[in-house]
Amino acid sequence: MAILHHYPLCPHSRFVRLVCAEMGVALDFVEERPWERRETFLALDPSGQTPVLVMPDGLIIPGAGTIVEYLDEALGDQAGENRLMPRDLAARIEVRRLLAWFSGKFHDEVTGYLVNEKVYKRFVPVSAGGGPPDMNAIRAARANVRYHMRYVGYLIAKRKWLAGDDLTLADLAAAAHLSCVDYLGDAPWSEDETAKIWYARVKSRPAFRALLADRVPGMAPPDHYANLDF
Amino acid sequence: MAILHHYPLCPHSRFVRLVCAEMGVALDFVEERPWERRETFLALDPSGQTPVLVMPDGLIIPGAGTIVEYLDEALGDQAGENRLMPRDLAARIEVRRLLAWFSGKFHDEVTGYLVNEKVYKRFVPVSAGGGPPDMNAIRAARANVRYHMRYVGYLIAKRKWLAGDDLTLADLAAAAHLSCVDYLGDAPWSEDETAKIWYARVKSRPAFRALLADRVPGMAPPDHYANLDF
């Protein structure tokens, strides 16, 4: 079975878990705490970042972007109509644009701050940058997430799914990031009703179940987090 | 002709210019100052970041990662042995891993700081985050670039090019970022002789010529910058 080295509140890891679940790729899990810089993990990927996927034949695939491109290349043809990356070149541009938006921009402006300040810094020694959360960073993330929420609403007002008529990698990346924000209690669902309806649609998919059941010890999510109707 | 919306010292723009030159894609240029947030530029790509490529048929492709994947999908087959993205799935993983390394990690730890502090902040009003450079950020970038230089040297000690036997997107991404660092006078070439030899090899390619001739008004590069033998 393929093995995913992941961290439960790493949004990039969550994205890959959703993609594998949608594509029917069964996974075993190894929980990595990237801040520990485990030698055997660094040997898989010198960048030391989650996630890393190890295929049953030993092939090592580091990084969410590289993993999802590989899965599409290796298994996309079998997926037929359920393919998460469209075949049409222009449609692929739109999916990749939104992947860069959520895995890059949204991460830099929202998820990166929240997960680092609220989660990783609890476990990292002060000498290595750990310690109490920087409230300015958290405030910035809480302000930034609002316009991203409206952007999701804007797209969904025009389209069935974020990149067009079909569910794609773009929806799963966006939902993975938002699920981390929601776990930490910082998702402003009242900001945009259309975005909220889209998220309820994604999180009620069977692929989402295992994610919603995950708990980080000592950090409980808000009550609505795993409620499919909010 | 295709039009590239770029900024001369944006490393992602430089990467796309190198890829287009290697692939024989002729370009017209529009210089964008991303901090001005020009409305017609935001209409091409709401993220407002350079580069954006507009193909002769009007197809809009935002973001270096999306652009180079598109160019490989649309034109890679014609390139034959000069293809910048290998066909083999495992080899593609290694190219994409290194693309993420240089366009992501290296950018976050080196080029992002240097270009932002030394270039962009000169032009942005203080009220919008402009002003004098933050020397702590510049010092961090100068420290970080050393281990990246050694990583390039480590790879080139084992391989002809960064990702294997052939020149790929990985070399062009790494060289594009290093060319910005070098323009700004912060490339520690004495750190690793092997890395320096590799860079001299990449920068002597015809595709690099236009880049080396570019000048930003008021900011001269060091003397060795455009010297192909250093």
Interface residues (C-beta under 8 A of the other chain):
Chain A: D45 P46 S47 L59 I60 I61 P62 G63 G65 T66 E69 Y70 E73 A74 L89 A90 R92 I93 R96 R97 A100 W101 K105 Y151
Chain B: D45 P46 S47 L59 I60 I61 P62 G63 G65 T66 E69 Y70 E73 A74 L89 A90 R92 I93 R96 R97 A100 W101 K105 Y151
